[in-house]
Amino acid sequence: MSPNLALDELVAQRRAAGESIVHLGFGESRLPVFPGLVERLVAGADRNAYGPVAGDAAVRSAVAGYFARRGLPTDPEHVVVAPGSKALLLALQAAIPGDVLVPEPCWVTYAPQARLAGKRVFGVPIPAECGGVPDPDRLRETIRQARQQGYDPRLVVLTSPDNPTGTHAPPDVVKTLAMIAEEEDLILLSDEIYRDLVHDPAATPILSPAELARSRTVVITGLSKSLALGGWRIGAARFPDTAWGAQLRADVTGYASESWSTLAGPMQEVATYAFGEPPELLERLARDRGLHRAVARAMYDIVIHGGAECRPPTGGFYVYPDFEPLRETLAGKSVVGGESLQRHLLENCGVAVLAGVHFGDDARALRFRAATSMLYGATRAEQQAALDAPDPLAVGHVRAALDAVEAGFAELAGLSPCHPPPRSPALTGTPH
């Protein structure tokens, strides 16, 4: 079972026992579905015939236009749609030969999928300024050592913006990684499902490695995060316009034909509309982005004031604090690593987070991921209230949850006494 789901079950058990838990452990968008998307789903309900494995012409054209508007001219024949980005990632792991390099920490699925495909996984620490990418100098060294040991590192997985850190790589880092890919003959797999949730694109622009290493980069996107459609499972991939890219696309569709067959017809109707980016959908996306930015920044301020170090969030809805400055204090509470920190926060502070070790981080590191989108509310009405508010931090249930988290981190720092979670209704979130 994934660590996300295991934590969810534990939170559900404690809530059933009457405890009040602020759940920051599950990485979903937690926002109401945009009505226009529901309308397209209904309109596509009678699409019950099998279609092309890669997706029909309309949806692939919409995805191609989506990429073109982001500086990546794309032919529809270079696109594949699938039931979620995770399915595409697994298919690519199976289709691309060689071993895999991943940032450390990184999303919990990357390494297990590579191992399922029979690959050796090499973790490379992230840079000081951002997550989602390996530190360029450490990447070169890891490649050299792996090859000396007889391994064949060929594929580098990148995420921008990143899960778990909520940050994205600046253009100069992406340029260096693209240069290394050319020099070392690497394939780049760029997971960009959070791309449209960059908090301030003007201040912190995003650069896809596909803009630089066009012939060796596959881009993955989807609608689970940007449009809060996690349960609908819609993903898309863009392949290079080369003979190798065409062969890889064929290999992926061959894998798909034996596993998921094709993206469900009603979801293709939704995807055609969504990737077409009509004005009303872009307006909603801008509002979502503002909510993510406000609440993630508030959580960042809380962890900094609580004594942690943390990269400022620049996209998505995560923060990834490091409580190393409090190691001596925490040792007195029997907190010596990520898992004991996760356990202490849940059992003593009523705050559920996911320890960094689950993302491939050092087990001794006092780091964890907090998914701030979980604070938007347990019901559609609460989530809509958070989305509609001029100041989401002033919405009652959001404010109450942030205050509870702040109190928990004050306990960690020794600024307030330790108390077990109160036995009362949950502040926010429901078992997922």
Helices and strands as residue ranges (DSSP letters): H 3-16, E 22-23, H 35-43, H 57-68, G 76-78, E 79-82, H 85-95, E 99-104, H 110-116, E 121-125, H 136-148, E 153-159, H 171-184, E 187-191, G 195-197, G 209-211, G 214-216, E 217-222, G 230-232, E 235-238, H 243-257, H 265-276, H 279-305, E 318-319, G 324-326, H 327-331, H 338-349, E 351-352, E 354-355, G 356-359, E 368-371, G 372-376, H 380-388, G 392-394, H 396-412
